[in-house]
Amino acid sequence: MRAARLTSPATPLTGPTVAGGADPVVLVAHGSRDPRAADATRALARAVSAARPGTPVWVSWLDHTEPGPTEVLRDLAVAGHRRAVLVPLLLTAAYHRRVDIPAAVAAAARSGPPLAVRVTDVLGPADDTTDPGLLAGLCRRLGETRPGRFDALVLAAAGTRDARARRSVGRVADALGAEFGVPCRVAYASAAPPAAGVAVSRLRASGARRVAVSAYFLAPGLFHDAVTEAAGAAGAVAVAAPLTDAPELVELVLRRVDDRPVLASTG
């Protein structure tokens, strides 16, 4: 059995006999070819680690960037840990949460020592409600753009073919619109209509004069770039930055860590 070779965003795990103390937290991001996305995920991991001293925090990706969650979980087990908490850094509970993450946990169980893995809810709505911290993070990023007064909003998301996941994005849009007292429409960068530019144009055609765009993204990348360009061309007054390591997002991650869901995945 090979020795553990984890590298932490904050405190390195130096050998196979470091088990003990708080259960390690494994953050799992989608992954992107754009290096800015991985940098943003590492920044979030550092912020989570700083907010929870004594808890080892590891970062992994489902695609494009290494290590993957299977490798991290297996190495934690080899290092002597018996439990871990895995937090999906995802805003919808679509294919990656339903299929890819359970598959990664199962693969770790097949190839390493026993490790009980508790998989938390995603960061987006886990039921019919939007977490106040998620909403506050979106408001923070929108405020940082200094849009001035606006009379309509677009919530721009990455996109998914999963109808249930799209409904969860719609719930966030409803909550965001209610927070500001303006209409808020959903747009997608891929997989589903409308595109951000189309959503902005429709709101302007219906009478809105100042439309701002809230970015329902965890990290920068090609999708956010495309939203920014299309929304600006359609006349949006501002496009917010992704959530990245917003303090409210850090608090939300830690709430997910502290949750005790009925269902757990055990390696």
Secondary structure, DSSP 8 states (H G I E B T S, - for coil): --------SSS---STT---SS--EEEEE---SSHHHHHHHHHHHHHHHHHSTT--EEEEESSSSS--HHHHHHHHHHTT--EEEEEEE-SS-SHIIIIIHHHHHHHHHHHSS--EEEE---SS-SSSS--HHHHHHHHHHHHHT---S-SEEEEEE---S-HHHHHHHHHHHHHHHHHHTS-EEEEESSSSS--HHHHHHHHHHTT-S-EEEEEE-SS-SHHHHHHHHHHHHTT-SEE----TT-HHHHHHHHHHHH---S--EE-
